[in-house]
């Protein structure tokens, strides 16, 4: 057996053992994990929407202030 074949065999065997260990020691099932990820994505999406709405309102107030006629002080 040459070196490349031995390396490839070891790599594939190690990958198989690693994947099996990951499945056995995973803290949640695939469905649970997908639901957790989906919940986190929805939470982040809502936070981004809220931050966007807040920033938009702030910029609209600032724009209204800049468009308002400026009073000049005469001395």
C-alpha positions in Angstrom: 0.0 0.0 0.0 1.5 3.3 -1.0 1.4 6.4 1.1 -1.4 8.2 -0.7 -3.7 5.2 -0.3 -2.9 4.9 3.4 -3.5 8.6 3.9 -6.8 8.4 2.0 -8.0 5.4 4.0 -7.1 7.0 7.3 -8.8 10.3 6.3 -12.0 8.5 5.3 -12.0 6.3 8.4 -11.3 9.4 10.7 -14.1 11.3 9.0 -16.5 8.5 9.5 -15.6 8.1 13.2 -15.8 11.9 13.7 -19.2 12.1 12.0 -20.5 9.2 14.1 -19.2 10.8 17.3 -20.8 14.2 16.4 -24.2 12.5 15.9 -23.9 10.6 19.1 -22.8 13.5 21.3 -25.0 16.2 19.7 -27.0 18.0 22.4 -30.2 18.0 20.4 -31.9 16.1 17.6 -31.9 17.5 14.0 -35.5 18.7 14.3 -34.8 20.3 17.7 -31.7 22.0 16.3 -33.5 23.3 13.2 -36.3 24.7 15.4 -33.7 26.4 17.7 -31.9 27.9 14.7 -35.2 29.0 13.2 -36.2 30.7 16.5 -32.8 32.5 16.7 -33.1 33.7 13.0 -36.6 35.0 13.7 -35.5 36.8 16.8 -32.6 38.4 15.0 -34.9 39.3 12.1 -37.3 41.0 14.5 -34.5 42.9 16.2 -33.2 44.1 12.8 -36.7 45.2 11.8 -37.1 47.1 15.0 -33.7 48.8 14.8 -34.4 49.7 11.2 -37.8 51.3 12.1 -36.2 53.2 15.0 -33.4 54.5 12.8 -35.9 55.5 10.1 -38.0 57.4 12.5 -34.9 59.2 13.9 -33.7 60.1 10.4 -37.2 61.4 9.4 -37.3 63.6 12.5 -33.8 64.9 11.6 -34.9 65.6 8.0 -38.0 67.4 9.1 -35.9 69.6 11.4 -33.5 70.4 8.6 -36.4 71.2 6.2 -38.0 73.5 8.7 -37.5 77.2 8.0 -34.6 78.6 9.9 -35.2 81.7 12.0 -32.5 84.3 11.7 -31.5 86.5 14.6 -31.2 90.2 13.7 -29.1 92.4 15.9 
